[in-house]
Each structure stands twice: as structure tokens, then as C-alpha cells.
Amino acid sequence: MKILVIGSGGREHALAWKLARSPDAERIFCAPGNAGTAEIAENVAISSDDLKALAQLSDPKPSIDTRGLSPLATEVANRLKHRIKTLDEAALKTILKQIGR
């Protein structure tokens, strides 16, 4: 599964780091990401509030199947739900607990 974490803070770094531990995580993208996320994921130079560019990223190339959304990206998730599979904060917490085991 390909995952996009939207944001550039420490919370997004921690989320990307934890998701990277999953054997199901084929590739992790962070938009826009930071120096820490660049070490564990592929940073994408797209602002977290650039909905048009984020929507284009969900097109067949590079084909991101699932997006892990930080709590700060709720609005982005709501706008993109019709185009891609999204996870809300509760779903992310469940997944992160399972990865941690």
C-alpha cells in the first residue's frame, strides 16, 4: 500500500515513522514533509492546503492507494474522500496500535 501523510510537523514525522514499520507500507510520501520525514519517506513539494495538487497526486501516477491524514488535515480529507481512500484519526490510532505489537 502507498501512503501519503499530509503535514510537516513532528506529529507527521512520528506517524510516518510508525507507518514505515508496517510490512504493508510499500511506499510512504509526505506532503510537504520535513528533514526528518525525508529520512523515512519521500517528501513531495506540495503544501498541505493545496487541494488541487493533492488531488492530482491521487491520479494513477504515482498511484497512491491510501492516505494517512494528520488531525490537521481533516479538511483535505473531507474534500478528497470521493476520489481516494482516507483514514480518520480513530482508524489511524487503531492501525498504529496494531503496528506497534
Backbone as CSV, one residue per row, in Angstrom:
resi,resn,N_x,N_y,N_z,CA_x,CA_y,CA_z,C_x,C_y,C_z
1,MET,0.837,-1.154,0.000,0.000,0.000,0.000,0.895,1.234,0.000
2,LYS,0.483,2.238,-0.735,1.174,3.524,-0.776,0.406,4.495,0.100
3,ILE,1.136,5.256,0.912,0.510,6.104,1.918,1.041,7.525,1.797
4,LEU,0.156,8.489,1.923,0.559,9.895,1.964,0.184,10.467,3.314
5,VAL,1.177,11.011,4.013,0.952,11.717,5.266,1.011,13.201,4.930
6,ILE,-0.033,13.935,5.261,-0.100,15.346,4.907,0.272,16.191,6.118
7,GLY,1.299,17.014,5.960,1.746,17.906,7.014,3.263,17.935,7.080
8,SER,3.792,18.779,7.976,5.248,18.932,8.031,5.786,19.024,9.455
9,GLY,4.997,18.631,10.422,5.425,18.762,11.810,5.931,17.466,12.414
10,GLY,6.196,17.538,13.686,6.678,16.376,14.417,5.656,15.258,14.489
11,ARG,4.388,15.613,14.574,3.327,14.594,14.618,3.321,13.778,13.325
12,GLU,3.489,14.471,12.196,3.508,13.770,10.905,4.761,12.900,10.776
13,HIS,5.880,13.384,11.302,7.107,12.580,11.291,6.900,11.299,12.092
14,ALA,6.316,11.426,13.292,6.067,10.258,14.129,5.112,9.280,13.443
15,LEU,4.090,9.809,12.802,3.142,8.967,12.085,3.813,8.239,10.931
16,ALA,4.596,8.953,10.136,5.299,8.329,9.005,6.277,7.263,9.501
17,TRP,6.979,7.560,10.590,7.939,6.606,11.151,7.237,5.325,11.573
18,LYS,6.115,5.480,12.249,5.364,4.314,12.714,4.790,3.526,11.541
19,LEU,4.221,4.229,10.565,3.659,3.550,9.390,4.739,2.823,8.597
20,ALA,5.947,3.370,8.569,7.052,2.747,7.831,7.422,1.389,8.418
21,ARG,7.068,1.142,9.658,7.355,-0.144,10.303,6.421,-1.252,9.828
22,SER,5.336,-0.887,9.175,4.367,-1.877,8.715,4.866,-2.587,7.463
23,PRO,4.756,-3.905,7.428,5.142,-4.630,6.211,4.215,-4.327,5.033
24,ASP,3.039,-3.766,5.320,2.087,-3.420,4.257,2.406,-2.090,3.592
25,ALA,3.285,-1.301,4.181,3.628,0.016,3.638,4.681,-0.148,2.549
26,GLU,4.214,-0.119,1.310,5.112,-0.244,0.159,5.952,1.019,-0.002
27,ARG,5.291,2.168,0.096,5.944,3.464,-0.065,5.196,4.494,0.747
28,ILE,5.938,5.428,1.351,5.319,6.490,2.133,5.755,7.828,1.557
29,PHE,4.775,8.687,1.329,5.003,10.044,0.845,4.588,11.013,1.947
30,CYS,5.282,12.138,2.054,4.892,13.195,2.990,4.786,14.504,2.217
31,ALA,3.662,15.185,2.384,3.463,16.455,1.688,3.150,17.537,2.704
32,PRO,3.974,18.529,2.897,5.270,18.683,2.252,6.407,17.943,2.952
33,GLY,6.175,17.498,4.181,7.217,16.791,4.912,8.247,17.740,5.504
34,ASN,9.296,17.166,6.074,10.375,17.952,6.681,11.666,17.139,6.610
35,ALA,12.729,17.647,7.185,14.020,16.947,7.120,13.941,15.558,7.752
36,GLY,13.180,15.426,8.830,13.037,14.127,9.480,12.266,13.129,8.634
37,THR,11.178,13.575,8.010,10.386,12.656,7.183,11.152,12.253,5.930
38,ALA,12.055,13.109,5.472,12.844,12.785,4.276,13.736,11.565,4.503
39,GLU,14.052,11.270,5.755,14.890,10.114,6.063,14.122,8.802,6.013
40,ILE,12.794,8.857,6.135,11.999,7.624,6.188,10.925,7.546,5.114
41,ALA,10.745,8.638,4.376,9.691,8.692,3.356,10.166,9.576,2.211
42,GLU,9.339,9.667,1.207,9.629,10.542,0.070,8.825,11.826,0.239
43,ASN,9.511,12.941,0.486,8.814,14.219,0.596,8.339,14.675,-0.775
44,VAL,7.132,15.233,-0.807,6.541,15.754,-2.031,6.341,17.256,-1.825
45,ALA,6.842,18.056,-2.725,6.804,19.520,-2.571,5.415,20.077,-2.887
46,ILE,4.456,19.707,-2.044,3.087,20.188,-2.177,2.642,20.672,-0.806
47,SER,2.131,21.882,-0.738,1.630,22.426,0.522,0.417,21.625,0.983
48,SER,0.278,21.493,2.281,-0.846,20.715,2.817,-2.201,21.347,2.533
49,ASP,-2.225,22.612,2.130,-3.509,23.243,1.805,-3.722,23.423,0.300
50,ASP,-2.865,22.841,-0.506,-3.012,22.903,-1.968,-3.836,21.703,-2.427
51,LEU,-5.161,21.838,-2.280,-6.063,20.722,-2.558,-5.984,20.238,-4.002
52,LYS,-5.814,21.152,-4.941,-5.739,20.762,-6.344,-4.524,19.863,-6.587
53,ALA,-3.365,20.255,-6.076,-2.151,19.455,-6.272,-2.255,18.118,-5.545
54,LEU,-2.850,18.109,-4.354,-3.025,16.842,-3.634,-3.965,15.913,-4.390
55,ALA,-5.007,16.476,-4.975,-5.933,15.664,-5.771,-5.241,15.099,-6.999
56,GLN,-4.387,15.887,-7.643,-3.648,15.399,-8.808,-2.706,14.273,-8.417
57,LEU,-2.164,14.333,-7.215,-1.275,13.288,-6.734,-2.011,11.962,-6.603
58,SER,-3.329,12.019,-6.441,-4.109,10.791,-6.306,-4.454,10.164,-7.650
59,ASP,-4.097,10.812,-8.750,-4.315,10.233,-10.073,-3.395,9.023,-10.263
60,PRO,-3.589,8.245,-11.313,-2.867,6.982,-11.477,-1.343,7.060,-11.313
61,LYS,-0.732,8.151,-11.581,0.708,8.274,-11.380,0.947,9.344,-10.332
62,PRO,1.524,9.065,-9.206,2.201,7.853,-8.785,1.314,6.821,-8.106
63,SER,0.016,6.931,-8.217,-0.914,5.924,-7.716,-0.798,5.682,-6.212
64,ILE,-1.245,6.621,-5.455,-1.286,6.463,-4.004,-2.638,5.869,-3.647
65,ASP,-2.622,4.722,-2.976,-3.846,3.985,-2.692,-4.536,4.455,-1.414
66,THR,-3.772,4.748,-0.406,-4.319,5.114,0.893,-3.549,6.301,1.418
67,ARG,-4.226,7.186,2.083,-3.558,8.362,2.627,-3.746,8.394,4.134
68,GLY,-2.656,8.510,4.829,-2.714,8.686,6.281,-2.769,10.172,6.549
69,LEU,-3.806,10.615,7.165,-4.008,12.048,7.335,-3.818,12.461,8.785
70,SER,-3.027,13.485,8.983,-2.837,14.012,10.329,-4.127,14.688,10.774
71,PRO,-4.298,14.877,12.073,-5.507,15.569,12.557,-5.656,16.966,11.950
72,LEU,-4.563,17.583,11.564,-4.620,18.924,10.986,-5.107,18.924,9.544
73,ALA,-5.189,17.760,8.926,-5.570,17.688,7.517,-7.009,17.218,7.316
74,THR,-7.846,17.392,8.313,-9.236,16.923,8.232,-9.972,17.530,7.047
75,GLU,-9.793,18.813,6.812,-10.472,19.464,5.695,-10.043,18.855,4.365
76,VAL,-8.764,18.593,4.219,-8.260,17.962,2.996,-8.919,16.601,2.826
77,ALA,-8.995,15.829,3.883,-9.613,14.504,3.819,-11.059,14.597,3.373
78,ASN,-11.790,15.534,3.942,-13.201,15.679,3.582,-13.377,16.023,2.111
79,ARG,-12.481,16.844,1.578,-12.596,17.239,0.171,-12.156,16.152,-0.794
80,LEU,-11.296,15.241,-0.352,-10.773,14.220,-1.262,-11.424,12.854,-1.084
81,LYS,-12.336,12.704,-0.136,-12.946,11.403,0.149,-13.555,10.737,-1.081
82,HIS,-14.125,11.523,-1.957,-14.784,10.947,-3.129,-13.787,10.390,-4.147
83,ARG,-12.509,10.746,-4.046,-11.517,10.316,-5.024,-10.579,9.235,-4.524
84,ILE,-10.367,9.190,-3.202,-9.369,8.277,-2.655,-9.848,7.685,-1.343
85,LYS,-9.198,6.648,-0.910,-9.476,6.048,0.378,-8.771,6.872,1.448
86,THR,-9.502,7.275,2.476,-8.908,8.082,3.544,-9.112,7.388,4.883
87,LEU,-8.292,7.748,5.832,-8.401,7.218,7.188,-8.615,8.370,8.145
88,ASP,-9.597,8.231,9.023,-9.781,9.267,10.030,-8.857,8.987,11.214
89,GLU,-8.856,9.888,12.174,-7.928,9.779,13.308,-8.134,8.487,14.097
90,ALA,-9.376,8.062,14.288,-9.652,6.833,15.041,-9.083,5.611,14.309
91,ALA,-9.243,5.569,12.988,-8.702,4.454,12.207,-7.184,4.429,12.273
92,LEU,-6.579,5.610,12.213,-5.119,5.674,12.314,-4.633,5.160,13.658
93,LYS,-5.310,5.528,14.735,-4.908,5.065,16.064,-4.965,3.546,16.143
94,THR,-6.004,2.961,15.574,-6.142,1.506,15.572,-4.998,0.859,14.800
95,ILE,-4.702,1.392,13.628,-3.623,0.838,12.805,-2.281,0.968,13.515
96,LEU,-2.022,2.126,14.101,-0.747,2.334,14.780,-0.591,1.410,15.981
97,LYS,-1.666,1.118,16.689,-1.593,0.177,17.792,-1.244,-1.220,17.287
98,GLN,-1.831,-1.609,16.147,-1.551,-2.933,15.584,-0.105,-3.034,15.104
99,ILE,0.411,-1.983,14.503,1.795,-1.986,14.023,2.748,-2.099,15.202
100,GLY,2.392,-1.467,16.317,3.261,-1.451,17.484,3.421,-2.803,18.164
101,ARG,2.572,-3.732,17.848,2.617,-5.057,18.507,3.654,-5.944,17.888
